Amino acid sequence: MELYTLDISELRRLLDRREVSVGEVVDSVYKRIDAVEGRVKAFVTLTKEEALKMAGPAQKKIDNKEPGTLLGIPIAIKDNMCAKGIRTTCSSRILEKFVPPYESTVTSRLKEHGYILVGKTNLDEFAMGSSTENSGFHTTRNPWDTARIPGGSSGGSTAAVAADECMAALGSDTGGSIRQPASLCGVVGLKPTYGRVSRYGLVAFASSLDQIGPITKNVSDAALIMNVISGRDLLDSTSAPVDVPDFTRILGQDVRGLKIGVPKEYFIEGMEEDVVNSVKAAVRQIESLGAVPVEISLPHTDYAIATYYLLATSEASSNLARYDGVKYGFRENGKDLLEMYMNTRAAGFGAEVKRRIMLGTYALSSGYYDAYYKKAQQARTLIKKDFEQALKTVDIIVTPTSPTAAFKIGEKADDPLQMYLSDIFTISVNLAGVPAISIPCGFTRDDLPVGLQLIGRHFDEETILKVAYAYEQSTEWHKRKPKL
Amino acid sequence: MHGLPVNMKYEAVIGLEVHAQMLTESKMFCGCSARFGAEPNSQTCEICIGMPGVLPVMNKKALEFTIRTGLAMNCTISAYSRFARKNYFYPDLPKGYQISQYELPICGHGHVDVIAGGRKRRIGITRIHMEEDAGKNIHEGRGNYSFVDLNRAGVPLMEIVSEPDIRTPVEASEYMRKLRTILRYLGVCDGNMEQGSLRCDANVSVRPEGRRELGVKVEMKNINSFRYVEKALEYEIGRQIKALQEGEKIVQETRLWDPATATTQSMRSKEEAHDYRYFPEPDLVPIMAHCKWIDAVKDGLPELPDAKRERFVSGYELPEYDADLLTSERAMADWFEGAIRAGAGPKAAANWMMGELMRFLNEENKTIEGCPLKPSQLAEMIKLIDKGTISGKIAKTVFEEMYRTGKDAETVVKEKGLVQISDSGAIEKAVDEAIAGNPKEVERFKAGDEKLIGFFVGQVMKATKGKANPQMVNELLKKKLGG
């Protein structure tokens, strides 16, 4: 058995019993990376040197029996979160050489718990996309079929976890960027409640929607990482002053009698038959565990994509204004200031990022603001109310994570609208701010993973983790590994 | 097109937008020092430089300062308020947007009263909101390069927006002075226009007197001294009236005041105006100011200039003019009341402060805060006058000596032998000598030239080195000259 195949809990046991050393674990992971990364291309930057530096102190702490949930555990970080002194690119040319002089809150919390940084993973530029094809550097491959995309925007993180290039990873989710690629790569991905995890140090795409979460090999690892990264942070005003439970405590508890809402709007035309079947089978499986499925309605679902693409792009158009060539990052000179701005942004940003900046700039412009941005905010309120209403009658909501399994590289690259539909089941969750997890729930006839999405009440990640864990423990999907 | 009749009377309609830098220790959204004058970029961090991934956190003191100001200017404080982003590109604006307030400012619907041309005018305050300052571009110096200093980026500002209630340049400058006085009373802004901690933009239009409908508005920027508030407005109002008289149309635009030429120049037209694309700042949660806290801030307000002035008039029976001057600075009013507490009569203290004290301070370019004299020292000196120990005239010498050396009045009087001569024998001797030594003048006096009494007083004072009790000298002279 290779160490890199293990999950966090298994590795924790071996490390704590000193049956293996942190050095051996790090070696094993980098050997795996050497073997498969050429085909997967999950990373933008590998941080082996950093990892080896972190291994020593972690081992020492283990030897001294000091506490630390993640002591010696190799974890990858999506390259839109800042780790001090390590290049953070957002997979954009405009930040290709940017080295942050500060640490994000999530990585500093991981650090306190002794994690080992494996590397920074690829994403769609500034987290804008559903396939990693919008990366300014390269497209990551789906480990289950390297001709296919891993999903996005956290495709680098999900592919790295699926390919055993790390034990777990952090992703960020603005409209499905953790859950959709987790679904397509057959791993677990949790988007916490908005405000549960500090965004300080996460390079902003759409501030009111962005949320960092874990990508793991199974549900209990997700709970472990949630324990580390959750909680109020004084550096992020939008992080909520809400108590953080021990998310692992609820795992294994009974799900009998829980009401599971299945929204009728989430089984639509154009979905892959195998996806529909897997999800329906999963609902039956959860029912067999004693939970009670109930058909529900989320009536404003149809407005979600339009609403999302107005609000997210509006915020993005402002969030990305700082990349102007003046202070840091890439600069393309010009004959005057305006030309320098234009040259820098024209050469530094990719097509999708420019498209969204223009869309958002338009939506916020005077004369259009009321019709677009303001209307979208109102629609967002309705969508949020849909969820609040539904979650009064049911305990969680279960849906497919993505309408399709992983598609071929290039298949939707020229059709942004088609691409935007990849997130049709995940986007509403961000608009509502509620937590949701994607877990493996089957495979298509092409042997591609299918994901099940479980959505919970605000700050009730526990219930979705509980159901996800119960389901996972009653199936074998999460144990399958891609052949690489 | 024909111009409007040359003899037609015009009225200006003016609204001011005043930016006040707050005297907080740290910046609006990060922990960097907000002090003025440090080495370029030495007071910056990843947040105020606008690094990728950073987030703002509101400075609570800045909120308190703004609420304090709102309360002092009779505003309503919003229970629910939000920050908004104002988007535009400029090198001194590191994030590409300024965090400001737009739809839901923290304070609104207030007013301040000013007295201009002897008339009391109430100027409405539309709103007061918080925002962050931008950095500074530096173009002088090194060849083709420009530099950016971000020390100022993120320094907390209040923007105080008036209603278009101002009608004359004098009202505008009185309004500015009033704002400055209130801000300084509250300790929220030092009010230094030259250093840019208080800045003024103006919206100006003119219309024929009696007409209700507003003329086309011109925005004026860069009015950065009290002197220029009136000058710039006078120029701009004159320019607009002349244009109308000549049949031109006023163009809606932004004009820059140029103090060097004392004119305004067009900066950008309405078409070139920025579309700032304001939207609610998603990185900051809405501000919910609790009533209890607002009440506590209200309770902590100092006595404000208007109330203090009224109290000085009614309580100390000072003339309006004196009260106005003494309450223009809180420190001055405090100094005055310090003297009263130490036993000085109010009018005497006011006269000495507005006369000698101000003169000495002005000569040295000092403010009352830097005054080497203590209020009690002035009070002791005034008591010596009241007791007749020194004359008012001698007191001027005593005052100067006190001011220069910091010594008490009594010490100065003793050391310099300045005690007033009230010994009638000594004075009589001097009077007799003055009469005996100037027979011609005695003749003229007796012939009816009574003004010569002053001459004799002068002679006596000269002989006694000014120390003779003037009242006694007068009485004796009159008696001896038979006047």
Contacts between the chains, C-beta under 8 A, distances in Angstrom:
chain1	res1	chain2	res2	distance
A	80	B	53	7.7
A	81	B	53	7.3
A	82	B	51	7.9
A	82	B	52	7.1
A	82	B	53	5.0
A	88	B	52	7.0
A	88	B	53	7.7
A	90	B	52	7.2
A	95	B	52	6.6
A	98	B	52	6.7
A	100	B	46	7.5
A	100	B	51	6.5
A	100	B	52	7.1
A	100	B	53	7.1
A	101	B	46	6.2
A	101	B	51	7.5
A	102	B	46	4.8
A	102	B	51	7.0
A	102	B	54	7.6
A	104	B	53	6.3
A	199	B	55	6.5
A	200	B	53	7.2
A	200	B	54	7.1
A	200	B	55	5.3
A	201	B	53	4.6
A	201	B	54	7.5
A	202	B	53	5.6
A	203	B	52	4.3
A	203	B	53	4.5
A	204	B	52	7.8
A	204	B	53	6.8
A	204	B	283	7.6
A	206	B	282	7.7
A	207	B	282	3.9
A	207	B	283	5.1
A	208	B	282	3.9
A	234	B	57	6.8
A	235	B	55	6.2
A	235	B	57	6.4
A	236	B	55	5.2
A	236	B	57	7.8
A	237	B	55	6.9
A	237	B	56	7.2
A	237	B	57	5.4
A	237	B	58	6.8
A	237	B	283	6.8
A	237	B	284	5.2
A	237	B	285	5.2
A	238	B	55	7.8
A	238	B	282	7.6
A	238	B	283	6.6
A	238	B	284	7.6
A	238	B	285	6.0
A	314	B	279	6.2
A	315	B	279	7.8
A	315	B	282	5.8
A	317	B	87	7.7
A	317	B	277	7.7
A	318	B	85	5.4
A	318	B	87	5.3
A	318	B	96	7.1
A	318	B	97	5.3
A	318	B	277	7.4
A	318	B	279	7.2
A	320	B	96	7.9
A	321	B	87	6.2
A	321	B	89	6.7
A	321	B	95	6.7
A	321	B	96	2.4
A	321	B	97	5.9
A	322	B	50	4.7
A	322	B	52	7.1
A	322	B	94	6.4
A	322	B	95	4.9
A	322	B	96	4.9
A	323	B	52	7.9
A	324	B	89	6.1
A	324	B	91	7.7
A	324	B	96	6.2
A	326	B	91	4.8
A	326	B	94	7.7
A	326	B	148	6.9
A	327	B	49	6.3
A	327	B	50	6.9
A	327	B	94	6.0
A	327	B	148	7.7
A	328	B	51	7.2
A	337	B	91	7.0
A	341	B	89	5.9
A	361	B	277	6.8
A	364	B	87	7.4
A	364	B	277	3.8
A	364	B	278	7.8
A	364	B	279	5.5
A	365	B	275	5.7
A	365	B	277	6.1
A	366	B	275	5.0
A	366	B	277	7.4
A	369	B	277	7.6
A	369	B	279	7.5
A	373	B	279	6.1
